Amino acid sequence: MSLLEEELFPSTPGKFKIDRGHTMSRHFHRCFASTSTMFLWALFLIALTASYLSFQSFIDSGSKYFSASWGGIQWEKQVRNSAQIQRSGGMSVLVTGAAGFVGTHVSLALKKRGDGVIGLDNFNNYYDPSLKRARKSLLNKRGIYIVEGDVNDARLLTKLFDVVAFTHVMHLAAQAGVRYAMKNPHSYVHSNIGLVTLLEVCKSANPQPAIVWASSSSVYGLNEKVPFSESDRTDQPASLYAATKKAGEEITHTYNHIYGLSITGLRFFTVYGPWGRPDMAYFSFTRNILQGKPITIYRGKNGVDLARDFTFIDDIVKGCVGSLDTAGKSTGSGGKKRGPAQYRIFNLGNTSPVTVPTLVSILEKHLKMKAKRNIVDMPGNGDVPFTHANISLPRRELGYKPTTDLQTGLKKFVKWYLAYYGYNRGKVVN
Ligand SMILES: O=C(O)[C@H]1O[C@H](OP(=O)(O)OP(=O)(O)OC[C@H]2O[C@@H](n3ccc(=O)[nH]c3=O)[C@H](O)[C@@H]2O)[C@H](O)[C@@H](O)[C@H]1O
């Protein structure tokens, strides 16, 4: 022990050097010595606690950083490879919600023709995430890399734009489902209004990408004028889902106006098909029919059947790709507008509404099984009685022409369903 240390921290009291001649002074020194010792110990303990706490917070933030599923040289290489354009005049597209139903199909179509594609998906558990994982493997097999992340993650989005100069963004990530909005309203605000984070990153990008995104037929809400045209009223939403999609249309308009972002909003009409969403009626009806369970069919006012303009996925993909192909360039860069940019809204429907009981009859035919129908009055849950798209505008501007009727489309869906889940999955065998 050094002299100084020995003085400060005497191993025995007797070692403490005092003037033995003065008792008072000795007491005083002893008292002073023990107080200063305690003081130093306290200081030492405080310092120890402080460094422990800051080390913990370093570990926490560090683990957040290190446990992120993105970043690093290898990751950047995968992103670049996947976004590589393979045809002349091709585009490099960031597809959000890529492991979703429409996202998967659009990503495959783009990759197939030689466009570069990077997918983004948060793999949330709104419906069975294993279906999303299966879609992801399908995409990986075709050379499409999927980044696991949320559209609200500005750091991740900025990083993606640092690595790739995306020409287009196909924004399909959303909280879908009309009736679920009553159970989990905040999820709709988080995901659907989360569009703002994406737009902020896009407006600051240099070059700015053109954006095509999924709105919804539900924005027509209580509109009764049929068929629904893009210029019809959309200020009477019947569900929070519809309200957040309508908000998306207004929000994208402001980014178009202020920053010169090229925007195309697509109002999808009840999209169905292989690799579809298990929360949708045609999908859950199929599962219940095969399992021998009853299905609930809602009926409108005065016993009128509900009807939807069911639109097959391949037709929707054509509409999405057509929108990307015809999208004008964004005019701004680095957050500054340089001139007016394109702002478009299109209906993507089938123009041929079918009632829900008819949908069930078609499923019965393809499944060769009878449904146990439980018909109830439509609860006040955000549903609308019917939808019907006027598609003259996308026909003219995009060459959009749906070619699959519900009979044909459901046949393809049932074929996929049986191949994916198997005939006897959960089927009640008496
Ligand atoms: O076009 C859209 O913008 C939306 O389309 C889809 O919504 P919807 O048209 O409501 O589809 P879907 O749930 O399949 O119900 C179909 C019909 O079955 C009736 N329905 C439903 C469930 C049930 O148990 N019984 C029943 O009769 C029900 O009353 C309805 O009449 C998407 O989910 C949505 O995300 C959004 O994209």
The ligand as an SDF file (V2000), in Angstrom:
LIG
                    3D

 37 39  0  0  0  0  0  0  0  0999 V2000
  -62.2320   -3.8170  -50.8390 O   0  0  0  0  0  0  0  0  0  0  0  0
  -61.6510   -3.4810  -49.8360 C   0  0  0  0  0  0  0  0  0  0  0  0
  -61.1470   -2.3930  -49.7300 O   0  0  0  0  0  0  0  0  0  0  0  0
  -61.5870   -4.3740  -48.6640 C   0  0  0  0  0  0  0  0  0  0  0  0
  -61.8360   -5.7150  -49.1060 O   0  0  0  0  0  0  0  0  0  0  0  0
  -61.8940   -6.6480  -48.0820 C   0  0  0  0  0  0  0  0  0  0  0  0
  -62.9380   -6.3290  -47.1880 O   0  0  0  0  0  0  0  0  0  0  0  0
  -64.3520   -6.9900  -47.4060 P   0  0  0  0  0  0  0  0  0  0  0  0
  -64.9490   -6.5990  -48.6900 O   0  0  0  0  0  0  0  0  0  0  0  0
  -65.1360   -6.7170  -46.1700 O   0  0  0  0  0  0  0  0  0  0  0  0
  -63.9340   -8.5330  -47.5420 O   0  0  0  0  0  0  0  0  0  0  0  0
  -64.2800   -9.7890  -46.6350 P   0  0  0  0  0  0  0  0  0  0  0  0
  -63.8300   -9.5570  -45.2590 O   0  0  0  0  0  0  0  0  0  0  0  0
  -63.7480  -10.9700  -47.3330 O   0  0  0  0  0  0  0  0  0  0  0  0
  -65.8710   -9.8310  -46.6670 O   0  0  0  0  0  0  0  0  0  0  0  0
  -66.5650  -10.0550  -47.9040 C   0  0  0  0  0  0  0  0  0  0  0  0
  -68.0400  -10.0870  -47.6560 C   0  0  0  0  0  0  0  0  0  0  0  0
  -68.3380  -11.1980  -46.8220 O   0  0  0  0  0  0  0  0  0  0  0  0
  -69.1330  -10.7700  -45.7340 C   0  0  0  0  0  0  0  0  0  0  0  0
  -68.8000  -11.6360  -44.5820 N   0  0  0  0  0  0  0  0  0  0  0  0
  -67.5890  -11.5830  -44.0040 C   0  0  0  0  0  0  0  0  0  0  0  0
  -67.2570  -12.3930  -42.9600 C   0  0  0  0  0  0  0  0  0  0  0  0
  -68.2330  -13.2850  -42.4620 C   0  0  0  0  0  0  0  0  0  0  0  0
  -68.0050  -14.0470  -41.5140 O   0  0  0  0  0  0  0  0  0  0  0  0
  -69.4410  -13.2940  -43.0650 N   0  0  0  0  0  0  0  0  0  0  0  0
  -69.7700  -12.5090  -44.1080 C   0  0  0  0  0  0  0  0  0  0  0  0
  -70.8800  -12.5600  -44.6220 O   0  0  0  0  0  0  0  0  0  0  0  0
  -68.7770   -9.3400  -45.5200 C   0  0  0  0  0  0  0  0  0  0  0  0
  -69.8490   -8.6750  -44.8530 O   0  0  0  0  0  0  0  0  0  0  0  0
  -68.5670   -8.8680  -46.9350 C   0  0  0  0  0  0  0  0  0  0  0  0
  -69.7970   -8.5080  -47.4960 O   0  0  0  0  0  0  0  0  0  0  0  0
  -60.5760   -6.6840  -47.3360 C   0  0  0  0  0  0  0  0  0  0  0  0
  -60.6670   -7.5860  -46.2570 O   0  0  0  0  0  0  0  0  0  0  0  0
  -60.1980   -5.3190  -46.8340 C   0  0  0  0  0  0  0  0  0  0  0  0
  -58.9030   -5.3920  -46.2590 O   0  0  0  0  0  0  0  0  0  0  0  0
  -60.2820   -4.2860  -47.9250 C   0  0  0  0  0  0  0  0  0  0  0  0
  -59.1730   -4.4110  -48.7630 O   0  0  0  0  0  0  0  0  0  0  0  0
  1  2  2  0
  2  3  1  0
  2  4  1  0
  4  5  1  0
  4 36  1  0
  5  6  1  0
  6  7  1  0
  6 32  1  0
  7  8  1  0
  8  9  2  0
  8 10  1  0
  8 11  1  0
 11 12  1  0
 12 13  2  0
 12 14  1  0
 12 15  1  0
 15 16  1  0
 16 17  1  0
 17 18  1  0
 17 30  1  0
 18 19  1  0
 19 20  1  0
 19 28  1  0
 20 21  1  0
 20 26  1  0
 21 22  2  0
 22 23  1  0
 23 24  2  0
 23 25  1  0
 25 26  1  0
 26 27  2  0
 28 29  1  0
 28 30  1  0
 30 31  1  0
 32 33  1  0
 32 34  1  0
 34 35  1  0
 34 36  1  0
 36 37  1  0
M  END
$$$$
